[in-house]
Amino acid sequence: MPQADLYVFSAPTEAFNIQKNIKKFMKNLKGIRDKKYIIINTHAMKNKNSLRKMEKILTKKQMIKVASVNFQVGDVFKNGNGFHGYWEMKLDEFIKKL
Ligand SMILES: Cc1cc2nc3c(=O)[nH]c(=O)nc-3n(C[C@H](O)[C@H](O)[C@H](O)COP(=O)(O)O)c2cc1C
């Protein structure tokens, strides 16, 4: 990986998991020990985000979490975009941590 002060990983949930290509990419990361990261996850199902799974992979890599945020989008799997709930507040909270 190129050197950076902060790494950003953003992934949708697919099949109750982190989207598989991003999961593979994260699992194969090298040279990022002690580096800071933020994670973003979008998902369609209510209260079913993949942040913990993303964090688990990066904790194993001994990376340091700065912030995380998830957004529910759409109504059902195939129902397109559109944020739910208090997403602006969540975004503000997230930004404050950066
Ligand atoms: C093949 C497929 C499987 C999906 N599986 C899930 C799922 O298991 N749980 C869930 O909450 N959302 C699921 N979704 C919805 C995606 O998480 C959602 O479309 C995505 O987060 C939207 O982000 P994007 O606009 O960047 O694609 C699935 C979407 C696709 C296309």
The ligand as an ORCA input file, in Angstrom:
! r2SCAN-3c Opt
* xyz 0 1
  C     -26.167     -8.673     -4.639
  C     -26.581     -7.772     -3.505
  C     -26.713     -8.322     -2.230
  C     -27.069     -7.501     -1.157
  N     -27.171     -8.043      0.097
  C     -27.477     -7.248      1.149
  C     -27.565     -7.788      2.468
  O     -27.382     -8.965      2.723
  N     -27.862     -6.947      3.493
  C     -28.078     -5.619      3.282
  O     -28.333     -4.904      4.256
  N     -27.995     -5.079      2.043
  C     -27.707     -5.852      0.980
  N     -27.621     -5.312     -0.285
  C     -27.857     -3.867     -0.479
  C     -26.552     -3.094     -0.569
  O     -25.884     -3.069      0.665
  C     -26.842     -1.662     -1.059
  O     -27.383     -1.734     -2.336
  C     -25.612     -0.842     -1.090
  O     -25.125     -0.635      0.227
  C     -25.870      0.496     -1.755
  O     -24.667      1.134     -1.920
  P     -24.219      1.688     -3.338
  O     -25.292      2.688     -3.718
  O     -22.881      2.268     -3.112
  O     -24.204      0.468     -4.222
  C     -27.292     -6.109     -1.360
  C     -27.146     -5.587     -2.654
  C     -26.801     -6.386     -3.705
  C     -26.656     -5.774     -5.082
*
